[in-house]
Amino acid sequence: MLELRELVKHYPVASGEPVRAVDGVSLSVAAGEFVALYGPSGSGKTTLLMLIAALLRPDGGTVLVDGRDISELSDREAARYRLRELGFVRQSLHLIPGANALDNAALKLMGTDIGSRAARRQVAPLLTRLGLEQRATHRSEQLSMGERQRVMIARALSTNPKLVLADEPTGSLDSQRGQEVLSLLAEICRERDVAVVLVTHDPRAASYADRVHALCDGRLAEHEPDRARAPANAR
């Protein structure tokens, strides 16, 4: 589903060697597979996600999604790819102040041609699945951090994407809420047969992932952290 072939992204520096943010990364992720990437700050994790999201263009290599090289897309085609085929769960919670959970979750879907009323109807069952049915009419500022993150997951999944990227989705959550978000993300994406790439510092993510890799100095390696015990229904 997703295939990275010798992907390269370097950033020039005024003096000295360029920063090798992504330096020859090759990786394949199948539909319905959950892959976790670990790495310290500055290891290239976010740059890698930005390349997969067609928000950056690589200096070399290819990003294939269903056999199509998305790094060759025009700006308009890339925007459509992000809207229709990609779900992106970020650590920063970009919710509209004053808007309720339902409208915030439906925001991406409202950018398609189905209309705002149909978008709300379509996303409502997803909020229920995420345990937010009773919070759907609450404004964003009335939601807890865990609830806000679940709204962001609902938004990312609202267009039935083939691929979901998650950038430190538990970074601002406590232990319990972080585990709930990981479990929900894993369960829903496997139910929908969606490929997931998660970058994280959270060691519990390994309990939910099918494969775990490390990213260090822009290069990919095998990584086997101590796996925190996951609930029996995590897989």
PEJOQUI-V973352 format. One record per residue. N is the residue number from 1. PHI is phi in degrees with one decimal (NA if undefined). PSI is psi as a letter, one per 40 degrees, with the letter a starting at -180 (none if undefined). D_CENTER is the distance of its C-alpha to the mean C-alpha in whole Angstrom. Layout:
{{N	PHI	PSI	D_CENTER} {N	PHI	PSI	D_CENTER}}
//
This chain:
{{1	NA	d	15} {2	-112.6	h	13} {3	-138.0	h	16} {4	-104.8	h	16} {5	-121.1	h	20} {6	47.0	f	21} {7	-74.0	h	19} {8	-133.6	h	20} {9	-146.2	h	20} {10	-115.7	i	22} {11	-111.1	h	23} {12	-67.6	i	27} {13	-122.3	i	29} {14	-53.8	d	32} {15	-136.0	h	34} {16	100.6	a	33} {17	-71.7	i	31} {18	-66.5	i	27} {19	-78.2	h	24} {20	-90.7	g	23} {21	-63.6	d	19} {22	-132.1	h	18} {23	-132.7	g	21} {24	84.0	f	21} {25	-84.5	h	18} {26	-123.4	h	18} {27	-160.2	h	16} {28	-122.1	h	16} {29	-131.4	h	13} {30	-85.1	i	15} {31	-59.3	h	14} {32	80.3	e	14} {33	-102.0	h	13} {34	-109.8	h	11} {35	-115.9	h	11} {36	-105.4	h	11} {37	-118.8	h	12} {38	-105.0	i	14} {39	172.4	i	16} {40	-70.5	i	18} {41	-58.2	h	17} {42	84.7	e	18} {43	-82.6	e	17} {44	106.5	e	15} {45	-62.2	d	12} {46	-67.4	d	10} {47	-58.3	d	13} {48	-60.9	d	12} {49	-64.6	d	8} {50	-63.8	d	10} {51	-68.0	d	13} {52	-65.5	d	10} {53	-82.7	e	10} {54	60.1	f	13} {55	-94.2	e	14} {56	-131.4	i	16} {57	-101.7	h	18} {58	-71.7	i	19} {59	-82.9	e	23} {60	-166.5	i	23} {61	83.2	a	21} {62	-135.8	i	19} {63	-119.4	h	16} {64	-105.9	h	17} {65	-121.9	h	15} {66	54.0	f	17} {67	83.1	e	20} {68	-102.3	h	19} {69	-79.8	h	19} {70	-75.4	e	17} {71	-71.6	e	18} {72	-96.1	e	21} {73	-71.1	i	20} {74	-70.6	i	22} {75	-58.5	d	20} {76	-66.8	d	21} {77	-65.9	d	20} {78	-65.5	d	16} {79	-63.2	d	16} {80	-66.6	d	17} {81	-59.2	d	14} {82	-66.8	d	11} {83	-74.8	d	13} {84	-94.3	d	14} {85	-110.2	e	12} {86	-122.2	h	9} {87	-113.6	h	6} {88	-126.8	h	4} {89	-100.7	h	4} {90	-100.8	i	6} {91	-68.5	d	9} {92	-73.1	h	12} {93	-98.8	g	13} {94	-87.8	g	14} {95	-103.8	i	16} {96	-79.9	h	20} {97	-60.0	h	22} {98	87.9	d	25} {99	-86.3	i	23} {100	-79.7	i	22} {101	-61.0	d	19} {102	-62.7	d	20} {103	-66.3	d	20} {104	-65.2	d	17} {105	-68.3	d	15} {106	-86.7	e	17} {107	-57.3	d	17} {108	-64.8	d	14} {109	-64.1	d	17} {110	-66.1	e	20} {111	-79.2	e	19} {112	-91.6	a	20} {113	-95.9	e	24} {114	-87.8	e	24} {115	92.6	i	25} {116	-68.2	d	24} {117	-66.2	d	26} {118	-67.0	d	25} {119	-62.9	d	21} {120	-63.8	d	22} {121	-62.4	d	23} {122	-71.4	d	21} {123	-87.2	e	18} {124	-57.1	d	21} {125	-62.2	d	20} {126	-69.4	d	17} {127	-62.6	d	18} {128	-61.6	d	20} {129	-60.9	d	18} {130	-90.5	e	16} {131	77.8	f	20} {132	-114.2	e	20} {133	-57.2	d	23} {134	-80.0	e	25} {135	-112.3	e	23} {136	-59.3	d	22} {137	-96.4	e	25} {138	-83.6	i	25} {139	-67.3	i	24} {140	-57.6	d	21} {141	-72.6	e	23} {142	-92.3	e	24} {143	-95.1	i	21} {144	-73.0	i	20} {145	-62.1	d	17} {146	-63.5	d	16} {147	-67.3	d	17} {148	-63.4	d	15} {149	-65.1	d	12} {150	-67.5	d	12} {151	-62.9	d	13} {152	-65.5	d	10} {153	-66.3	d	8} {154	-60.2	d	12} {155	-62.0	d	11} {156	-62.6	d	8} {157	-90.4	e	10} {158	-63.4	d	13} {159	-96.1	e	14} {160	52.6	f	13} {161	-69.7	i	11} {162	-85.0	d	11} {163	-138.4	h	8} {164	-122.3	h	5} {165	-109.8	h	2} {166	-129.6	h	2} {167	-105.5	h	6} {168	49.4	f	8} {169	-68.2	e	8} {170	-105.8	e	11} {171	-60.1	d	13} {172	-106.9	e	15} {173	-110.4	i	16} {174	-74.3	i	19} {175	-58.4	d	19} {176	-65.8	d	20} {177	-66.9	d	17} {178	-62.2	d	15} {179	-66.9	d	16} {180	-62.6	d	16} {181	-65.1	d	12} {182	-61.6	d	11} {183	-64.7	d	14} {184	-64.9	d	13} {185	-62.3	d	9} {186	-65.4	d	11} {187	-64.0	d	14} {188	-66.8	d	13} {189	-70.5	d	11} {190	-71.9	d	14} {191	-60.1	d	16} {192	-93.6	e	15} {193	59.1	f	15} {194	-103.5	h	11} {195	-77.3	h	10} {196	-125.6	h	7} {197	-121.0	h	6} {198	-113.1	h	6} {199	-107.7	h	8} {200	-161.6	i	11} {201	-104.6	e	14} {202	-77.3	h	15} {203	-65.2	d	17} {204	-69.9	e	17} {205	-61.9	d	13} {206	-61.1	d	16} {207	-71.9	e	17} {208	-106.3	e	15} {209	-87.7	i	13} {210	-78.2	d	16} {211	-139.9	i	16} {212	-128.7	h	15} {213	-129.0	i	16} {214	-112.5	i	17} {215	-121.7	h	16} {216	-139.8	h	20} {217	53.4	f	21} {218	81.1	e	19} {219	-116.4	i	20} {220	-93.2	i	18} {221	-147.4	i	20} {222	-68.4	i	21} {223	-145.4	h	20} {224	-127.8	g	21} {225	-72.2	i	21} {226	-64.3	h	23} {227	-82.6	h	21} {228	-65.4	i	21} {229	-69.5	h	23} {230	-99.4	i	21} {231	-59.3	i	22} {232	-61.2	d	24} {233	-95.8	e	21} {234	-69.2	d	18} {235	-113.2	none	18}}
//
